Amino acid sequence: MEKIEYVALYGYELLHEGILALADIEQNGICIDVDYCKTQYAHIERKENYLRNKLLQTEQYQWCQKKYGSKFNMNSDDQLRDILYKYMNLPIKNKTKSGNGAVSEEALDALNVPFAKDLVQLRRYEKARNTYLKNIIDESVEGLLHPFFNLHTTTTFRSSSHSPNFQNIPIRQPEIKKMIRRAFIPRQNHLLVELDYSGIEVRGAYCYHKDPNMYDEITNPKRDMHRDMGMECYMVELQDMTRELRQRGKNSFVFPEFYGSYYAQVAKDMWFFIESEHLETARGVPLFEHLAKKGIKTYEQFENHIKKVEDRFWNQRFPVYNKWRQDWYKKYLERGWFDTLTGFRLEGDFSRNDVINYPVQGSSFHCLLWSVIHVNKELKARKMDSHIVGQIHDSMILDVHPDEFNKVMFIVHRIMTQQIRKVWDWIIIPLEVEADVSPVNGSWYEKKEVKKHQCVCGCQWMYESKLQDAKGKEYECPLCGEKYEELEDE
């Protein structure tokens, strides 16, 4: 009983102090280039009109107009299915849960026909203008945006955001990403710094299941689970791996499996992305062609292959984790509730996936929330000219004065990787932080990852990139712009 009361107490304290810290962040606000937003709003509206008029001239539109008359709606999924799968007789490559041909953005991309491509682009422009640019313009006050951050709206006690939703700024589509993130800027002669907990949900899950294989996977610098699963799923050797194939191993296999998906769902997604992203090996061999040489010529064969990969993943690679999932869900069925490591009890009617995901998702976010609370306190106590201006689940965004950059980076890394582990002894695995930094007066879009490296100006963190024509690395300082190369010894 004492343990439950103690857990509930520090859970309450986390929420209480978290609300106060997020109120400070809301009040700080993040700078917006409003004139840029208004220019882009008008520019993207012209692009929409062009695409809309282009679609109106197509045979597909004319056919639908005759069939539906005044009831024709270009945004109707049912009518769009008629166009694509009946009138155009395109093959159904992706289905909805009800068995109908999918008309999601990913499904339309995969069809690879001009009509579908133009329609997808039109929808992206409409969302960028109406959901993002319009809300940013409407909500900004004297060049500052003050989004709300909530701790009471999600079942997992994770945060949410609105007016506008700062946690839903686009990142996947390059054109839209650049357009929207370019609007977020630092205060004059400052820079934006984003500190991200690296792999926090995988590390958070380990604190529950304690699988020794997972500990080695996370802490051994020679291991790369996402790369290895990309290689195994696509039957690719190390020398033929690409960044895109690793990304599929991460986002289409590892994360879905951790979040409760099973082989049929995973295989469908991985097969779909081969076509939609035109995946190929490092040597330029199309992935479908590569798989065919390995004996995988149909989707059914690929799904059977992924089924075997999944079996090895859970029963050989992470057997302790697998048993924890089964035992954790069994206990929930017996009690109807479960407690998180951060002091919260979740009870209700949850699916199996929810029962496994919710404690990890909530506890992982609470690591970020705890860090936000204490970084905010220290910046205020030191009366610094640097402030936290945003928060996105596993990362915090700061507006930093260049003279305070080194000190801020030291404070944040100390709190996020060391201090938190002294307070929460349930964190039994090292934590890591990745830092992305914009140049001075640069936008959020221009941020790049920095590594620990000394510049002649005194800055201790620099952009790092590989040299193209020689073995070595190039370094660039985000503060003074100094560049230099370090060649590797032959």
Buried (B, 14 or more C-beta within 10 A) or exposed (E): EEEEEEBBEBBEEBBEBBBEBBEBBBEBBBBBBBEBBEEBBEEBBEBBEEBBEBBEEBEBBEBBEEBBEEEBEBEBBEBBBBBBBEBBEBEBBBEEEEEEBBBEBBBBBBBEEEBBBBBBBBBBBBBBBEBBBBBBBEBBEEBBBBBBBEBEEBEBBBBBBBEBBBBEBBEEBEBBBEBBBBBBBBBEEBBBBBBBBBBBBBBBBBBBBBBEBBBEBBEEEEEBBBBBBBBBBBBBEEEBBBEBBBBBBBBBBBBBBBBBBBBEBBBBBBBBBBBBBEBBBBEEBBBBEBBEEEEBEEEEBBBEBBBEBBEEBBEEBBEEBBEBBEEBBEEBEEEEEBBBBBBBEBEEEBEBBBBBBBBBBBBBBBBBBBBBBBBBBBBEEEEBBBBBBBBBBBBBBBBBBBEBBBBBBEBBBBBBBEBBBEEBEEBEBEBBBBBBBBBBBBBBBBBBBBEEBEBEEEBBBBBBEEEEEEEEBBBBBBBBEBEEEEEEEE
